[in-house]
Amino acid sequence: MKKELFVTVPFSGVSVILGAVDEAQMIRKTVYAVLETCDSSDIAEFVIMQSQKITSGCLKSINDLKAEVKDVPINIYVESKPCVGMAIRDGIGYAVGSHTALLPSDFGIHPGCLAAMIKESKKHPDRVIKTSRWMRTGSFSDYGKERLAFNRMGNIFLSLLFGTHLSDITSATQLFPSELYKRIKWQEEDFPFLLEMTLKPLRLGVKFSQVPAVCLPRVEGKSKNSTKKTLSYLPTAIKNRFVKRKNIYE
């Protein structure tokens, strides 16, 4: 990527994006885990993207969080469209931190990884910091052998297709410079955006770092993932592999 396209901004605080659908207890657990494992001065805000289909329990939970947490602002917004990709894109647009992080609100990835991402981002503020469940053995809990093999093969395929060292491209849990992502021309509105948000920066030549993460089984709410949704990654991958760089960045 040409240097003049993106000016590095020093790390001064991260906006943490969380989705809120039906994770009434786990979103609370996630917020408090972040506050316990990170320095509050490093957290600019929590950006909670409220689903148009949010349950009453989850709605009460996020409003309680807003009233309870005093050290870090909790800002709640309603997604513009009922799609996971648009909710995240909206959240990136609202973010005020120098950097933004996307965390799952169902505790599917242990939020303790955020402290490691922040540490790495302070050293390399121009990089996207991704989590990888493949950096350490035993990072997948209750994942299933077939699903695990499918994940591994998919990530190997993507790493070869894009010529990258990344071992877990399909992990959406990551931290990135806010201005960089605000200026990328995103296309996906639903599940494939979770892949697009890694592939387009790769095509631009943005540098990446990885930190290990632990994958945990869902204990609350319905999974938003499915085999059909995962297969929708393939056309997104092919399309973004050959997109012209000049058509990616505003």
Secondary structure by P-SEA (a helix, b strand, c coil): cccccbbbbcccbbbbbbbbcccccaaaaaaaaaaaccccccccccbbbbbccccaaaaaaaaaaaaccccbbbbbbccccccaaaaaaaaaaaccccbbbbbbccccccccaaaaaaaaaaacccbbbbbbccccccccccccaaaaaaaaaaaaaaaaaacccccccccccccccaaaaaaccccccccaaaaaacaaaaaabbbbbbbbbbbbccccccccccccccccaaaaaaaaaccccccccc
